[in-house]
Amino acid sequence: MNMDFLGSLLLAFSMYSALPVPNVSWNDRRMRYAMCFFPLVGVAEGALLVLFLRLFAGAGAGRLFLTLGGTALPFLVTGGIHMDGYLDVADARHSFGSREEKLRIMKDPHLGAFAVIGAAVYLLLYAAGLSEIADPERLLAEGGFRGAYAMAGLFAAERALSGLSLMIFPMAKKDGLAAAFSSGADRGKTGLVLVLWLALSGMWMAGMGGMSGVLSFLAAAGSFLLYRRTAVRDFGGITGDLAGWFLERTELSGVLLCAVCAIFGL
């Protein structure tokens, strides 16, 4: 059983991160609990962000270095898998076609104009928000890491919500990555673990992130409801690409709210 859980852990990291872990084969036992460890990828991402900001802000790095480095870090950790879904959904939604046409566009490996525009706007807004969280003067002041702590918790919370969506949301199709993880999971135990992850993440965000954490957590909950509404209405259910779209949108809303809190001293 311990080896099965270790295999599930390694499967989650190898699938949803670019962090170096031993390769493991897919099997029914490992798929059963893989989503339980998905939020742990967010924990690793958050820990690396806080470590990066602490190390280089303390060493005297400038605002631009901290901002651009912090913006790039999530993509370095995940390998861009969630942004890929975000861009596919941007193209599909802006086609204003039928459900079948939107699903076809998401499967197309080529990027359209709206994906390129979406990527540019996303990165600009993310960097703008992070520039307030990663301001060296704020970081080195008392309580300066509240925004970074809130984001660290959000990385885990949004993945717990994403995992829960596989347990309770309808699937748009019977094949694909999302359907594979949904059908292979032990829904009862996995759902319980993910709810626990969500509760722990929320407590961390409120305790360590203050108002930044509270607002980001509430925004994540709102984003979750919007995710279901959009997925069911426009696509007939969720897919792996839509899961990536949800994660990136939630993360962007969090970083912008943390920025607003930093600006107004909340």
Residue frames relative to the residue before (quaternion, step in Angstrom):
aa qw qx qy qz dx dy dz
M 1.0000 0.0000 0.0000 0.0000 0.00 0.00 0.00
N 0.6355 0.5299 -0.3313 0.4534 3.59 0.99 -0.84
M 0.6587 0.5003 -0.3111 0.4679 3.55 1.00 -0.83
D 0.6068 0.5442 -0.3544 0.4583 3.58 1.11 -0.62
F 0.6675 0.4852 -0.3014 0.4777 3.59 0.94 -0.85
L 0.6270 0.5156 -0.3370 0.4770 3.59 1.02 -0.74
G 0.6467 0.5105 -0.3177 0.4694 3.57 0.99 -0.78
S 0.6339 0.5191 -0.3253 0.4720 3.59 1.04 -0.75
L 0.6337 0.5304 -0.3189 0.4641 3.57 1.02 -0.83
L 0.6899 0.4720 -0.2781 0.4732 3.57 0.85 -0.99
L 0.6212 0.5414 -0.3392 0.4538 3.58 1.06 -0.72
A 0.6502 0.5161 -0.3159 0.4594 3.59 0.95 -0.87
F 0.6979 0.4646 -0.2789 0.4683 3.59 0.89 -0.90
S 0.6705 0.4950 -0.3149 0.4541 3.59 0.94 -0.79
M 0.6830 0.4833 -0.2849 0.4677 3.58 1.11 -0.67
Y 0.8296 0.2623 -0.0883 0.4849 3.57 0.83 -0.99
S 0.7422 0.2863 -0.2453 0.5540 3.59 1.15 0.39
A 0.4114 -0.6740 0.5502 0.2716 3.51 -1.35 0.24
L 0.3888 0.7202 -0.4832 0.3108 3.58 1.26 0.25
P 0.4957 -0.6830 0.4430 0.3025 3.60 -0.93 0.83
V 0.1439 0.7549 -0.6241 0.1411 3.57 -0.64 1.18
P 0.6036 -0.5534 0.4094 0.4024 3.61 -1.14 0.43
N 0.4702 -0.6660 0.5015 0.2896 3.54 -1.04 0.77
V 0.0574 -0.7736 0.6305 0.0272 3.55 -1.07 0.81
S 0.4856 -0.6583 0.4903 0.3008 3.55 -1.14 0.58
W 0.4897 -0.6349 0.5084 0.3140 3.54 -1.20 0.55
N 0.1797 0.7489 -0.6332 0.0764 3.55 -1.06 0.77
D 0.7162 -0.4781 0.2926 0.4157 3.56 -1.25 0.34
R 0.6488 0.5277 -0.3308 0.4373 3.60 0.97 -0.80
R 0.6965 0.4651 -0.2786 0.4700 3.59 0.91 -0.86
M 0.6319 0.5281 -0.3336 0.4587 3.59 1.04 -0.70
R 0.5729 0.6410 -0.3697 0.3524 3.57 1.11 -0.73
Y 0.8251 0.1919 -0.0725 0.5264 3.60 0.94 -0.84
A 0.3342 0.7800 -0.4839 0.2139 3.61 1.24 0.15
M 0.6794 0.5066 -0.3094 0.4314 3.60 0.92 -0.87
C 0.5186 0.6282 -0.4223 0.3975 3.62 1.20 -0.30
F 0.7413 0.4160 -0.2077 0.4841 3.56 1.12 -0.69
F 0.4045 0.7295 -0.4681 0.2918 3.58 1.27 -0.03
P 0.6647 0.4909 -0.3360 0.4519 3.68 0.83 -0.78
L 0.5758 0.5910 -0.3863 0.4121 3.60 1.15 -0.47
V 0.5569 0.5663 -0.3873 0.4681 3.58 1.19 -0.46
G 0.6533 0.5080 -0.2987 0.4753 3.56 1.06 -0.81
V 0.6047 0.5436 -0.3508 0.4645 3.58 1.08 -0.69
A 0.6598 0.5000 -0.3061 0.4701 3.57 0.92 -0.90
E 0.6491 0.5177 -0.3110 0.4625 3.57 0.97 -0.86
G 0.6753 0.4931 -0.2913 0.4648 3.57 0.93 -0.89
A 0.6423 0.5202 -0.3246 0.4599 3.57 0.98 -0.82
L 0.6598 0.5018 -0.3090 0.4663 3.58 0.98 -0.80
L 0.6298 0.5247 -0.3409 0.4604 3.60 1.03 -0.73
V 0.6722 0.4834 -0.2983 0.4747 3.60 0.85 -0.94
L 0.6480 0.5144 -0.3174 0.4633 3.59 0.95 -0.85
F 0.6394 0.5302 -0.3193 0.4562 3.58 0.96 -0.88
L 0.6991 0.4665 -0.2793 0.4643 3.59 0.81 -0.98
R 0.6547 0.5100 -0.3177 0.4586 3.59 0.93 -0.83
L 0.6885 0.5028 -0.2900 0.4349 3.55 0.82 -1.01
F 0.7834 0.3644 -0.1977 0.4631 3.57 0.69 -1.04
A 0.5907 0.5245 -0.3857 0.4767 3.61 1.10 -0.45
G 0.6575 0.5088 -0.3017 0.4666 3.57 1.01 -0.81
A 0.6811 0.4789 -0.2787 0.4787 3.56 1.17 -0.62
G 0.6018 -0.6103 0.3412 0.3860 3.58 1.28 -0.01
A 0.3232 0.7574 -0.5095 0.2498 3.60 1.20 0.38
G 0.4935 -0.6795 0.4695 0.2727 3.54 -1.16 0.67
R 0.7117 -0.4779 0.3215 0.4022 3.52 -1.34 0.29
L 0.6536 0.5237 -0.3254 0.4390 3.58 0.95 -0.84
F 0.6479 0.5150 -0.3188 0.4619 3.58 0.93 -0.86
L 0.6800 0.4851 -0.2903 0.4668 3.58 0.87 -0.92
T 0.6564 0.5214 -0.3105 0.4482 3.59 0.99 -0.83
L 0.7316 0.4222 -0.2530 0.4716 3.57 0.70 -1.04
G 0.6318 0.5213 -0.3345 0.4661 3.58 1.04 -0.69
G 0.6774 0.4859 -0.2843 0.4734 3.57 0.98 -0.86
T 0.6243 0.5270 -0.3367 0.4681 3.58 1.12 -0.61
A 0.6908 0.4805 -0.2730 0.4662 3.57 1.00 -0.83
L 0.5698 0.6620 -0.3785 0.3062 3.58 1.04 -0.76
P 0.6613 0.4991 -0.3473 0.4392 3.68 0.77 -0.79
F 0.6659 0.4922 -0.3088 0.4680 3.57 1.02 -0.73
L 0.6205 0.5245 -0.3411 0.4728 3.57 1.12 -0.61
V 0.6650 0.5009 -0.3016 0.4647 3.58 1.04 -0.77
T 0.7750 0.3677 -0.1872 0.4787 3.59 0.85 -0.97
G 0.4142 -0.7015 0.4827 0.3216 3.58 1.15 -0.41
G 0.5846 -0.6231 0.3511 0.3831 3.59 1.27 0.27
I 0.3470 0.7766 -0.4794 0.2159 3.61 1.24 0.17
H 0.6934 0.4644 -0.2880 0.4696 3.60 0.97 -0.76
M 0.6215 0.5277 -0.3416 0.4675 3.59 1.07 -0.67
D 0.5750 0.5740 -0.3751 0.4463 3.58 1.09 -0.62
G 0.6750 0.4789 -0.2901 0.4805 3.58 0.93 -0.86
Y 0.6167 0.5590 -0.3359 0.4409 3.57 1.01 -0.84
L 0.6974 0.4694 -0.2728 0.4679 3.58 0.90 -0.92
D 0.6253 0.5276 -0.3430 0.4615 3.60 1.02 -0.72
V 0.6664 0.4903 -0.3023 0.4734 3.57 0.98 -0.83
A 0.5978 0.5597 -0.3652 0.4427 3.61 1.05 -0.68
D 0.6647 0.4838 -0.3042 0.4813 3.59 0.91 -0.86
A 0.6786 0.5108 -0.3012 0.4334 3.58 0.88 -0.96
R 0.6927 0.4854 -0.2950 0.4445 3.59 0.81 -0.94
H 0.7044 0.4575 -0.2740 0.4685 3.58 1.01 -0.73
S 0.5069 0.6209 -0.4426 0.4020 3.58 1.23 0.11
F 0.1879 -0.8136 0.5174 0.1872 3.58 1.23 -0.64
G 0.4043 0.7128 -0.4714 0.3260 3.55 1.13 0.69
S 0.7115 -0.4027 0.3359 0.4678 3.53 -1.28 -0.28
R 0.6925 -0.4405 0.3435 0.4566 3.58 -1.27 0.13
E 0.6605 0.5183 -0.3111 0.4453 3.54 0.92 -0.92
E 0.6552 0.5062 -0.3106 0.4669 3.58 1.00 -0.82
K 0.6473 0.5125 -0.3232 0.4625 3.59 0.98 -0.79
L 0.6538 0.4994 -0.3135 0.4743 3.59 0.95 -0.82
R 0.6308 0.5268 -0.3318 0.4632 3.58 1.07 -0.71
I 0.6502 0.5179 -0.3133 0.4592 3.57 0.97 -0.86
M 0.6507 0.5210 -0.3271 0.4452 3.60 0.97 -0.79
K 0.6692 0.4879 -0.3023 0.4719 3.59 1.11 -0.57
D 0.5514 0.6160 -0.3926 0.4029 3.59 1.23 -0.41
P 0.3859 -0.7564 0.4738 0.2335 3.65 -0.64 1.01
H 0.6020 0.5664 -0.3660 0.4276 3.60 1.22 -0.29
L 0.3732 -0.7175 0.5465 0.2174 3.56 -1.14 0.71
G 0.2922 -0.7504 0.5686 0.1681 3.52 -1.06 0.80
A 0.7470 -0.4082 0.2810 0.4433 3.55 -1.33 0.04
F 0.6785 0.5028 -0.3112 0.4358 3.59 0.91 -0.84
A 0.5946 0.5427 -0.3676 0.4657 3.59 1.14 -0.50
V 0.6560 0.5024 -0.3081 0.4715 3.58 0.94 -0.87
I 0.6566 0.4954 -0.3053 0.4799 3.58 0.93 -0.90
G 0.6530 0.5271 -0.3099 0.4470 3.57 0.95 -0.89
A 0.6489 0.5133 -0.3188 0.4624 3.58 0.98 -0.81
A 0.6609 0.5148 -0.3090 0.4501 3.58 0.93 -0.90
V 0.6810 0.4789 -0.2917 0.4710 3.58 0.86 -0.96
Y 0.6311 0.5427 -0.3339 0.4424 3.57 0.95 -0.85
L 0.7057 0.4674 -0.2779 0.4542 3.59 0.75 -1.01
L 0.6278 0.5274 -0.3402 0.4604 3.59 1.04 -0.71
L 0.6888 0.4718 -0.2862 0.4700 3.58 0.87 -0.93
Y 0.6417 0.5246 -0.3276 0.4536 3.58 0.98 -0.83
A 0.6772 0.4810 -0.2937 0.4731 3.57 0.90 -0.91
A 0.6191 0.5385 -0.3468 0.4545 3.59 1.03 -0.73
G 0.6791 0.4808 -0.2930 0.4709 3.57 0.91 -0.88
L 0.6899 0.4874 -0.2919 0.4486 3.56 0.86 -0.93
S 0.5750 0.6004 -0.3858 0.4001 3.60 1.12 -0.53
E 0.6517 0.4774 -0.3165 0.4972 3.59 1.17 -0.49
I 0.6489 0.5009 -0.3171 0.4770 3.59 1.01 -0.77
A 0.7689 0.3784 -0.1726 0.4857 3.57 0.99 -0.90
D 0.3094 0.7384 -0.5309 0.2777 3.59 1.18 0.42
P 0.4557 -0.7228 0.4333 0.2865 3.65 -0.50 1.10
E 0.6372 0.5322 -0.3401 0.4416 3.60 0.97 -0.77
R 0.6655 0.4809 -0.3042 0.4830 3.57 0.98 -0.82
L 0.6483 0.5431 -0.3264 0.4222 3.57 0.91 -0.90
L 0.7353 0.4318 -0.2285 0.4698 3.56 0.93 -0.89
A 0.5697 0.5614 -0.3940 0.4529 3.59 1.29 -0.07
E 0.6726 -0.4851 0.3611 0.4264 3.57 -1.26 0.27
G 0.8292 0.1554 -0.1401 0.5183 3.57 -0.82 0.98
G 0.3812 0.7830 -0.4356 0.2276 3.56 1.26 0.22
F 0.6854 0.4921 -0.2849 0.4548 3.57 1.20 -0.36
R 0.3285 0.7683 -0.5015 0.2243 3.60 1.21 0.23
G 0.6660 0.5050 -0.3056 0.4560 3.59 0.92 -0.89
A 0.6589 0.5014 -0.3070 0.4692 3.58 0.97 -0.84
Y 0.6468 0.5059 -0.3190 0.4732 3.59 1.00 -0.78
A 0.6300 0.5310 -0.3304 0.4604 3.58 1.03 -0.79
M 0.6618 0.4973 -0.3046 0.4711 3.58 0.95 -0.86
A 0.6201 0.5468 -0.3423 0.4464 3.57 1.00 -0.78
G 0.6722 0.4776 -0.2917 0.4847 3.58 0.98 -0.82
L 0.6302 0.5508 -0.3308 0.4359 3.55 1.05 -0.77
F 0.5975 0.5722 -0.3645 0.4274 3.60 1.01 -0.73
A 0.6908 0.4429 -0.2733 0.5019 3.59 1.04 -0.75
A 0.6613 0.5337 -0.3152 0.4225 3.60 0.89 -0.94
E 0.6787 0.4936 -0.3076 0.4484 3.58 0.87 -0.89
R 0.6491 0.5002 -0.3222 0.4739 3.59 1.10 -0.61
A 0.5937 0.5337 -0.3625 0.4810 3.57 1.14 -0.56
L 0.6584 0.4952 -0.3025 0.4794 3.58 0.98 -0.83
S 0.6339 0.5279 -0.3308 0.4584 3.57 0.99 -0.79
G 0.6512 0.5042 -0.3090 0.4757 3.57 0.99 -0.82
L 0.6458 0.5184 -0.3196 0.4606 3.57 0.98 -0.81
S 0.6059 0.5629 -0.3634 0.4288 3.58 1.04 -0.68
L 0.6350 0.5231 -0.3301 0.4628 3.58 1.10 -0.65
M 0.6560 0.5104 -0.3049 0.4650 3.56 1.20 -0.50
I 0.8361 0.2631 -0.0794 0.4748 3.60 0.91 -0.89
F 0.6534 0.4956 -0.3336 0.4649 3.64 1.15 -0.35
P 0.5215 -0.6174 0.4709 0.3537 3.61 -1.13 0.51
M 0.4253 -0.6831 0.5350 0.2574 3.56 -1.21 0.59
A 0.4584 -0.6816 0.4955 0.2825 3.57 -1.04 0.74
K 0.7966 0.0296 -0.0012 0.6038 3.58 1.16 -0.56
K 0.5683 -0.6443 0.4137 0.3013 3.54 -1.22 0.50
D 0.7168 0.3632 -0.2507 0.5398 3.59 1.22 -0.26
G 0.5399 0.6191 -0.4545 0.3443 3.58 -1.28 0.06
L 0.7101 -0.4936 0.3136 0.3921 3.52 -1.33 0.35
A 0.6656 0.5055 -0.3168 0.4484 3.59 0.85 -0.92
A 0.6662 0.4993 -0.3049 0.4625 3.57 0.92 -0.89
A 0.6326 0.5413 -0.3320 0.4434 3.58 1.03 -0.77
F 0.6925 0.4526 -0.2798 0.4872 3.59 0.90 -0.89
S 0.6392 0.5332 -0.3310 0.4445 3.58 1.03 -0.73
S 0.7222 0.4409 -0.2549 0.4680 3.58 0.82 -0.98
G 0.7071 0.4776 -0.2694 0.4465 3.59 1.10 -0.63
A 0.5893 0.6179 -0.3595 0.3763 3.60 1.22 -0.32
D 0.4157 -0.6085 0.6040 0.3035 3.50 -1.30 0.48
R 0.3094 -0.8282 0.4331 0.1757 3.56 0.10 1.32
G 0.6667 0.5171 -0.3204 0.4308 3.58 0.88 -0.86
K 0.7355 0.4128 -0.2382 0.4815 3.58 0.68 -1.06
T 0.6494 0.5123 -0.3227 0.4601 3.58 0.97 -0.83
G 0.6506 0.5176 -0.3185 0.4554 3.58 0.93 -0.86
L 0.6476 0.5194 -0.3162 0.4592 3.58 0.98 -0.82
V 0.6566 0.5019 -0.3064 0.4723 3.59 0.95 -0.87
L 0.6676 0.5044 -0.3068 0.4536 3.58 0.93 -0.84
V 0.6155 0.5197 -0.3427 0.4834 3.60 1.06 -0.69
L 0.6358 0.5157 -0.3232 0.4747 3.59 1.02 -0.76
W 0.6218 0.5275 -0.3302 0.4755 3.57 1.00 -0.81
L 0.6610 0.5175 -0.3055 0.4493 3.56 0.91 -0.94
A 0.6605 0.5033 -0.3077 0.4645 3.58 0.95 -0.88
L 0.6645 0.4977 -0.3042 0.4672 3.59 0.91 -0.88
S 0.6459 0.5163 -0.3182 0.4637 3.57 0.99 -0.83
G 0.6550 0.5173 -0.3104 0.4550 3.57 0.97 -0.86
M 0.6530 0.5014 -0.3162 0.4714 3.58 0.98 -0.80
W 0.6290 0.5209 -0.3315 0.4724 3.58 1.02 -0.76
M 0.6790 0.5059 -0.3006 0.4389 3.57 0.85 -0.98
A 0.6796 0.4717 -0.2921 0.4800 3.58 0.97 -0.81
G 0.7133 0.4769 -0.2662 0.4392 3.58 0.92 -0.89
M 0.7814 0.3268 -0.1611 0.5067 3.56 0.91 -0.94
G 0.7474 0.4131 -0.2201 0.4715 3.57 1.09 -0.64
G 0.3575 -0.7544 0.4877 0.2552 3.59 1.24 -0.20
M 0.8321 -0.1381 0.1257 0.5223 3.54 -1.04 -0.81
S 0.5844 0.5706 -0.3709 0.4420 3.60 1.07 -0.67
G 0.6923 0.4867 -0.2742 0.4568 3.54 0.91 -0.93
V 0.6491 0.5222 -0.3177 0.4528 3.57 0.94 -0.89
L 0.6953 0.4694 -0.2830 0.4649 3.58 0.83 -0.97
S 0.6477 0.5164 -0.3228 0.4579 3.59 0.99 -0.78
F 0.6413 0.5132 -0.3254 0.4685 3.58 1.02 -0.77
L 0.6585 0.4952 -0.3114 0.4735 3.59 0.93 -0.84
A 0.6354 0.5218 -0.3260 0.4666 3.58 1.05 -0.76
A 0.6227 0.5354 -0.3361 0.4612 3.58 1.07 -0.73
A 0.6393 0.5166 -0.3214 0.4703 3.58 1.02 -0.80
G 0.6592 0.4966 -0.3040 0.4758 3.58 0.98 -0.82
S 0.6362 0.5283 -0.3174 0.4642 3.55 1.03 -0.80
F 0.6107 0.5609 -0.3354 0.4471 3.57 1.11 -0.74
L 0.6734 0.4812 -0.2922 0.4791 3.58 0.94 -0.88
L 0.6416 0.5116 -0.3192 0.4740 3.58 1.03 -0.78
Y 0.5913 0.5831 -0.3425 0.4394 3.56 1.11 -0.76
R 0.6837 0.4712 -0.2939 0.4735 3.58 0.83 -0.95
R 0.6575 0.5234 -0.3183 0.4386 3.56 0.87 -0.93
T 0.6945 0.4725 -0.2784 0.4658 3.58 0.85 -0.96
A 0.6615 0.5241 -0.3132 0.4355 3.56 0.91 -0.92
V 0.7056 0.4552 -0.2712 0.4704 3.58 0.83 -0.96
R 0.6885 0.4970 -0.2905 0.4411 3.58 0.87 -0.91
D 0.7995 0.3411 -0.1614 0.4673 3.57 0.77 -1.04
F 0.8149 0.2560 -0.1062 0.5091 3.59 1.08 -0.66
G 0.4995 -0.6691 0.4234 0.3516 3.60 1.21 -0.17
G 0.7776 -0.1681 0.1103 0.5957 3.58 1.29 0.18
I 0.6096 -0.5761 0.4037 0.3654 3.55 -1.30 -0.04
T 0.1372 -0.7403 0.6519 0.0907 3.50 -1.37 0.45
G 0.6927 -0.4428 0.3443 0.4534 3.57 -1.26 0.03
D 0.6372 0.5260 -0.3298 0.4566 3.59 1.02 -0.77
L 0.6608 0.4986 -0.3078 0.4691 3.58 0.96 -0.81
A 0.5989 0.5433 -0.3607 0.4648 3.58 1.11 -0.61
G 0.6495 0.4987 -0.3123 0.4815 3.59 1.01 -0.77
W 0.6163 0.5451 -0.3307 0.4623 3.56 1.04 -0.81
F 0.6529 0.5124 -0.3082 0.4650 3.58 0.94 -0.89
L 0.6678 0.5056 -0.3123 0.4482 3.61 0.84 -0.91
E 0.6962 0.4729 -0.2932 0.4536 3.59 0.83 -0.92
R 0.6423 0.5132 -0.3263 0.4665 3.60 0.98 -0.77
T 0.6550 0.5118 -0.3083 0.4626 3.57 0.96 -0.87
E 0.6609 0.5059 -0.3063 0.4620 3.56 0.94 -0.87
L 0.6536 0.5085 -0.3191 0.4609 3.59 0.96 -0.82
S 0.6484 0.5005 -0.3305 0.4689 3.60 0.91 -0.82
G 0.6445 0.5329 -0.3227 0.4432 3.59 1.02 -0.76
V 0.6899 0.4751 -0.2993 0.4569 3.58 0.82 -0.92
L 0.6484 0.5068 -0.3265 0.4650 3.61 1.06 -0.67
L 0.6476 0.4992 -0.3229 0.4766 3.60 1.00 -0.73
C 0.6357 0.5137 -0.3307 0.4718 3.59 1.01 -0.76
A 0.6239 0.5392 -0.3330 0.4572 3.57 1.08 -0.71
V 0.6477 0.5131 -0.3151 0.4668 3.57 0.95 -0.91
C 0.6514 0.5091 -0.3171 0.4647 3.58 0.97 -0.83
A 0.6395 0.5166 -0.3279 0.4655 3.59 1.01 -0.78
I 0.6522 0.5314 -0.3172 0.4377 3.59 0.93 -0.90
F 0.7730 0.3443 -0.1725 0.5041 3.58 0.91 -0.95
G 0.5036 -0.7044 0.3950 0.3067 3.58 1.26 0.24
L 0.3646 0.7487 -0.4763 0.2821 3.58 1.13 0.64
